Amino acid sequence: MSLDAAIARIGQIQSMMEPLRGATATQPSQPAVSATASGGASTSAPLATASAYAPQSSYPAAAATGAQPTSFANVLATQTGTLSPRAANLLTAGQRTFATQLAAETGLNPQVVASWMLAEQSGGAAKSREAAGNHNWLNIGYTDSGTYGNTASVWSDPASAAHATAGWLKGEDTVDGYGRASAGVQSILNSAGQSPEAQVQALQRSGWASSGYPDLPAVLRMVGA
């Protein structure tokens, strides 16, 4: 995009934001958002349930109704395919790298990826995992019957972890010791290019989490998609 076109596009976005100018942002209430960590279905292991593996999560829960007024920065992030400031603020450095890489390789919206990650691992639990050098941010291989493939070297770096995750979502055998993703999990990527809301619905239908991620739409609104 040329500089003139970029400036024109920013002007258009600013005009879209006019109705929101002067609106007062309110702090979201904090309903409980359970952190399920199934790691998705696999041909070699069953889905995990929240009771089987529920890492402690302390990220600010999304508002049960409504969302904070959308900022210009968040609108611009959606238009350019980058993480919104709200999403970036809630993620660790490794999570930000992972989210950006996974979104680029799959076509999923970065805010959807960020919301998905926050539902799986956030707050102090995410900081502890990063300190341990484990960047398996979507908990692939954590199941009812045990943990599979978590010692694979791909998880030691957020970029390689995102690459392995993208391949696994596409049905490739990229996680040693776990096997390929189920058809339901692979169907998630069919929503790439659709609205963030449609992508969240695809995640909810995929069987990735036994809970069905009931709070994921609210988390998406919180991060400013």
C-alpha positions as CSV (number, residue, x, y, z in Angstrom):
1,M,0.0,0.0,0.0
2,S,1.4,3.4,-0.9
3,L,1.8,6.2,1.7
4,D,-1.0,8.2,0.2
5,A,-3.3,5.1,0.3
6,A,-2.3,4.4,3.9
7,I,-3.1,7.9,5.0
8,A,-6.4,7.8,3.2
9,R,-7.2,4.5,4.9
10,I,-6.4,5.9,8.3
11,G,-8.7,8.8,7.5
12,Q,-11.5,6.4,6.8
13,I,-10.9,4.5,10.0
14,Q,-10.9,7.8,12.0
15,S,-14.2,8.7,10.4
16,M,-15.5,5.3,11.5
17,M,-14.4,6.1,15.1
18,E,-16.2,9.5,15.3
19,P,-19.4,8.1,16.9
20,L,-17.3,6.6,19.6
21,R,-15.4,9.8,20.5
22,G,-16.2,11.0,23.9
23,A,-17.4,7.7,25.1
24,T,-16.2,6.7,28.5
25,A,-14.4,3.4,28.8
26,T,-15.6,1.2,31.7
27,Q,-13.7,-1.6,33.4
28,P,-15.1,-5.0,32.4
29,S,-16.7,-7.0,35.1
30,Q,-15.0,-10.2,35.9
31,P,-17.1,-13.3,35.4
32,A,-15.3,-16.6,35.7
33,V,-13.7,-17.8,32.5
34,S,-12.6,-21.3,32.9
35,A,-9.2,-22.2,31.4
36,T,-9.7,-25.5,29.6
37,A,-6.7,-27.2,28.1
38,S,-7.7,-30.0,25.9
39,G,-5.1,-29.5,23.2
40,G,-7.7,-30.6,20.7
41,A,-8.8,-34.0,19.5
42,S,-6.2,-36.4,18.2
43,T,-6.2,-39.8,16.5
44,S,-3.9,-41.0,19.2
45,A,-5.4,-39.6,22.4
46,P,-8.8,-38.5,23.8
47,L,-9.8,-34.9,24.5
48,A,-9.0,-33.6,27.9
49,T,-11.6,-32.0,30.1
50,A,-11.4,-29.0,32.3
51,S,-11.3,-31.3,35.4
52,A,-8.5,-33.4,33.9
53,Y,-6.2,-30.4,33.1
54,A,-7.1,-26.9,34.2
55,P,-4.0,-24.7,34.6
56,Q,-4.4,-21.8,36.9
57,S,-5.4,-18.7,35.0
58,S,-5.7,-15.1,36.3
59,Y,-6.2,-13.0,33.2
60,P,-8.9,-10.3,33.5
61,A,-12.2,-11.9,32.6
62,A,-14.2,-10.3,29.8
63,A,-17.4,-8.4,30.5
64,A,-20.5,-10.6,30.5
65,T,-22.4,-8.0,28.5
66,G,-21.0,-5.5,26.0
67,A,-17.4,-4.4,25.6
68,Q,-15.2,-1.4,26.1
69,P,-15.6,1.2,23.4
70,T,-13.3,0.3,20.5
71,S,-10.2,2.5,20.3
72,F,-8.7,3.8,17.1
73,A,-5.6,1.6,17.9
74,N,-7.8,-1.5,18.1
75,V,-9.6,-0.7,14.8
76,L,-6.2,-0.2,13.1
77,A,-4.9,-3.5,14.5
78,T,-7.9,-5.3,13.0
79,Q,-7.3,-3.7,9.7
80,T,-3.6,-4.4,9.6
81,G,-3.7,-7.9,11.0
82,T,-1.7,-7.2,14.1
83,L,-2.4,-7.7,17.8
84,S,-4.5,-5.0,19.4
85,P,-2.9,-3.1,22.3
86,R,-5.3,-4.8,24.7
87,A,-4.4,-8.2,23.5
88,A,-0.7,-7.5,23.5
89,N,-0.9,-6.2,27.1
90,L,-2.4,-9.4,28.4
91,L,0.1,-11.7,26.7
92,T,3.7,-12.6,27.6
93,A,6.5,-11.8,25.2
94,G,6.5,-15.4,24.0
95,Q,2.8,-15.5,23.6
96,R,2.9,-12.3,21.5
97,T,5.5,-13.9,19.2
98,F,3.5,-17.1,19.0
99,A,0.2,-15.3,18.3
100,T,1.6,-13.2,15.5
101,Q,3.3,-16.2,13.9
102,L,0.3,-18.5,14.2
103,A,-2.0,-15.9,12.7
104,A,0.3,-15.3,9.8
105,E,0.6,-19.0,9.0
106,T,-3.1,-19.9,9.4
107,G,-4.9,-16.7,8.3
108,L,-6.8,-16.6,11.6
109,N,-7.4,-13.2,13.1
110,P,-4.7,-12.2,15.6
111,Q,-7.3,-11.2,18.2
112,V,-9.0,-14.6,17.9
113,V,-5.6,-16.3,18.4
114,A,-5.0,-14.1,21.4
115,S,-8.4,-14.9,22.9
116,W,-7.8,-18.6,22.3
117,M,-4.5,-18.4,24.1
118,L,-5.9,-16.5,27.0
119,A,-8.6,-19.1,27.5
120,E,-5.9,-21.7,27.7
121,Q,-3.1,-20.1,29.6
122,S,-2.8,-16.6,31.1
123,G,-1.6,-14.5,34.0
124,G,0.8,-16.0,36.4
125,A,0.4,-19.5,34.9
126,A,1.5,-18.1,31.5
127,K,4.5,-16.4,33.1
128,S,5.5,-19.6,34.9
129,R,5.2,-21.6,31.7
130,E,7.3,-19.1,29.8
131,A,10.0,-19.1,32.5
132,A,10.1,-22.9,32.0
133,G,10.8,-22.5,28.3
134,N,7.5,-24.1,27.3
135,H,5.7,-22.3,24.5
136,N,2.9,-24.8,23.9
137,W,0.4,-22.0,24.4
138,L,-2.7,-23.9,23.1
139,N,-1.9,-27.0,25.3
140,I,-1.6,-29.5,22.4
141,G,-1.3,-32.9,23.8
142,Y,-2.7,-32.3,27.3
143,T,-5.5,-34.9,27.6
144,D,-7.6,-36.8,30.1
145,S,-5.3,-39.8,29.8
146,G,-2.0,-37.9,30.0
147,T,0.3,-35.4,28.4
148,Y,1.6,-36.3,24.9
149,G,4.4,-34.6,23.0
150,N,5.0,-31.9,25.5
151,T,8.8,-32.6,25.6
152,A,9.2,-32.1,21.9
153,S,11.9,-29.6,21.1
154,V,9.5,-27.4,19.0
155,W,8.0,-26.0,22.2
156,S,11.3,-24.4,23.3
157,D,10.9,-21.4,21.0
158,P,7.7,-19.4,20.4
159,A,8.2,-19.1,16.7
160,S,8.9,-22.8,16.2
161,A,6.0,-23.7,18.5
162,A,3.7,-21.6,16.4
163,H,5.0,-23.2,13.2
164,A,4.4,-26.7,14.7
165,T,0.9,-25.7,15.9
166,A,0.0,-24.3,12.5
167,G,1.1,-27.5,10.8
168,W,-0.7,-29.6,13.3
169,L,-3.9,-27.7,12.7
170,K,-3.5,-28.4,9.0
171,G,-3.3,-32.1,9.7
172,E,0.4,-32.5,9.6
173,D,2.4,-34.7,12.0
174,T,4.4,-31.9,13.5
175,V,4.2,-32.9,17.2
176,D,6.3,-35.9,18.0
177,G,4.6,-38.3,20.4
178,Y,1.0,-37.1,19.8
179,G,-0.2,-37.8,16.3
180,R,-2.3,-35.8,13.9
181,A,-5.3,-33.5,14.7
182,S,-8.8,-34.8,14.3
183,A,-11.1,-33.7,11.4
184,G,-12.9,-31.4,13.8
185,V,-9.8,-29.6,14.8
186,Q,-8.6,-29.3,11.2
187,S,-11.9,-27.7,10.3
188,I,-11.0,-24.7,12.4
189,L,-8.9,-23.3,9.6
190,N,-11.8,-23.4,7.2
191,S,-13.0,-20.2,9.0
192,A,-9.8,-18.3,8.1
193,G,-10.7,-15.1,6.3
194,Q,-14.1,-15.0,7.9
195,S,-15.2,-12.6,10.6
196,P,-13.5,-13.0,14.1
197,E,-16.9,-14.0,15.5
198,A,-17.2,-16.8,12.9
199,Q,-13.7,-18.0,13.7
200,V,-14.6,-18.2,17.4
201,Q,-17.7,-20.2,16.5
202,A,-15.5,-22.6,14.5
203,L,-13.3,-23.0,17.6
204,Q,-16.4,-23.7,19.8
205,R,-17.7,-26.3,17.4
206,S,-14.3,-28.0,16.8
207,G,-14.2,-30.2,19.9
208,W,-10.9,-28.6,21.0
209,A,-12.2,-27.9,24.5
210,S,-14.6,-30.1,26.3
211,S,-16.4,-27.0,27.6
212,G,-16.9,-25.6,24.1
213,Y,-15.3,-22.3,25.2
214,P,-18.6,-20.6,26.3
215,D,-16.8,-17.4,27.3
216,L,-14.6,-17.1,24.3
217,P,-16.9,-14.5,22.5
218,A,-16.6,-12.3,25.6
219,V,-12.9,-12.6,25.7
220,L,-12.8,-11.6,22.0
221,R,-14.8,-8.5,22.8
222,M,-12.4,-7.7,25.7
223,V,-9.3,-7.8,23.6
224,G,-10.9,-5.5,21.0
225,A,-11.4,-7.5,17.8
